Every structure is written in structure tokens, then in C-alpha cells.
């Protein structure tokens, strides 16, 4: 009976070792950024170690860069963004899943032939899977999900199960309630009309300032909440560019 308990203990130790959490480390913070572990938002600081499942939020004119594991997989979290990070690592495998709630990130995933890499970024409309690449991902309620491949290739799958493999400097675009991704030139057309609100915020940025207290970046009203209070409802200018086609 004594040997039986020893065997169970060793098996449990090996199981934990095979599914260890990766070390999530803050490399750089510029401006206002915060993290949430539980029910409290706290300021994000450089060299800080973050727990599995941590939420991170950035304010206006702010960004944060986070390292996700020992292979130097990094994510730059752009202004007015919120995400949640899950990352695990063993000697021969890394598994990272980022849930992007809003905003934009740039993910850099160096290729390592000796390590199996799973790296996914999900939004409410689609999921991007990458290995050995660099990509920029944006999500908003109006624009949907936009994935720009800066280097390497990715596979993007929408919530209807349809996939596209993208390489070079191509883009994947998926809006809500649509089974098909958009044409890669659609963003060129969409930026021909730009609404600029008070304090230089676009309509998409204005929308992100209306989130609940859960999304705020540490201050009583949050960095984005303060911006929203300063925006005049009538301070809107429309810039209309003419296209020849």
C-alpha cells in the first residue's frame, strides 16, 4: 500500500510538469495600462510577472509589450485595447491563446523547428492561427476582425468554420453575421469616409470609450471614460475623399 501512494505522487508530478504555465512578463509600458486578476484593476509595470488568464487594458496614446514564454513570443497591445492571455509551455511545446475583446495587437511569433507552436488570437467573429510569423490584428464592433500578415503566413477561421490561408502582406477581414470574409481592398474603400469627433477620436475610438467599469484602466472612471466625458456630441467632422473607381 505504501508503494501505491508513491506511484500516485510521482504520476501527479509528471502531469503537472507536462502542462506548466508559461511565464508572462511585461517588457515595456508607455502611458496608461492596467491588468486585472480577479475583480481589481491594477497599474501595469515593466518587468512584472503576470498570471495565466490575465486581462490587460490600455488607455489612449498608450501601449504595452508583453513576452509570453521563453521563446520570446511577444504581443504589442496598442492604445484603447483589451485582451485576455492564456499561455502554457513545456520543453517541446508552447500553447498560447489570446482573446481580443477590442482594439489592436501586433503578435511576433519566431519560428522554432524543435518546438511545436500553437498560437491563436480569437475575437467574437474569427480566430487567427500562426506559427513563425508576425501579424497585426484589429477588432471592433463596426469593423469586425482585420488580420494583416506582416511576415510569414496564418490561417484565419470564422465562426462559421470557413478558413483562409494568408501569407505575404495580405489581409483577412471578417465582419459580424457574415459567412464570408471581405475583399482585401474593402478597407481601402471604407477609409474614404472618416468621421472625426472631438479631441481627434474616430467613431470607432469613441465607441470603445463607452465600455463598462470592467474595461477601465485603473482610474475611477478609466482613461477612456475620461475621454468620453470631454467629447462634444456635436463635434463631428466628415472627411469625404473621392475615388476614381
Residue, then its C-alpha position, 0 to 999 in steps of 0.5 A: x500500500x505504501x508503494x501505491x501512494x508513491x506511484x500516485x505522487x510521482x504520476x501527479x508530478x509528471x502531469x503537472x510538469x507536462x502542462x506548466x504555465x508559461x511565464x508572462x512578463x511585461x517588457x515595456x509600458x508607455x502611458x496608461x495600462x492596467x491588468x486585472x486578476x480577479x475583480x481589481x484593476x491594477x497599474x501595469x509595470x515593466x518587468x512584472x510577472x503576470x498570471x495565466x488568464x490575465x486581462x490587460x487594458x490600455x488607455x489612449x496614446x498608450x501601449x504595452x509589450x508583453x513576452x509570453x514564454x521563453x521563446x520570446x513570443x511577444x504581443x504589442x497591445x496598442x492604445x484603447x485595447x483589451x485582451x485576455x492571455x492564456x499561455x502554457x509551455x513545456x520543453x517541446x511545446x508552447x500553447x498560447x491563446x489570446x482573446x481580443x475583446x477590442x482594439x489592436x495587437x501586433x503578435x511576433x511569433x519566431x519560428x522554432x523547428x524543435x518546438x511545436x507552436x500553437x498560437x491563436x488570437x480569437x475575437x467574437x467573429x474569427x480566430x487567427x492561427x500562426x506559427x513563425x510569423x508576425x501579424x497585426x490584428x484589429x477588432x471592433x464592433x463596426x469593423x469586425x476582425x482585420x488580420x494583416x500578415x506582416x511576415x510569414x503566413x496564418x490561417x484565419x477561421x470564422x465562426x462559421x468554420x470557413x478558413x483562409x490561408x494568408x501569407x505575404x502582406x495580405x489581409x483577412x477581414x471578417x465582419x459580424x453575421x457574415x459567412x464570408x470574409x471581405x475583399x482585401x481592398x474593402x478597407x481601402x474603400x471604407x477609409x474614404x469616409x472618416x468621421x472625426x469627433x472631438x479631441x481627434x477620436x474616430x467613431x470607432x475610438x469613441x465607441x470603445x470609450x463607452x465600455x463598462x467599469x470592467x474595461x477601465x484602466x485603473x482610474x475611477x472612471x478609466x482613461x477612456x471614460x475620461x475621454x468620453x466625458x470631454x467629447x462634444x456630441x456635436x463635434x463631428x467632422x466628415x472627411x469625404x475623399x473621392x475615388x476614381x473607381 
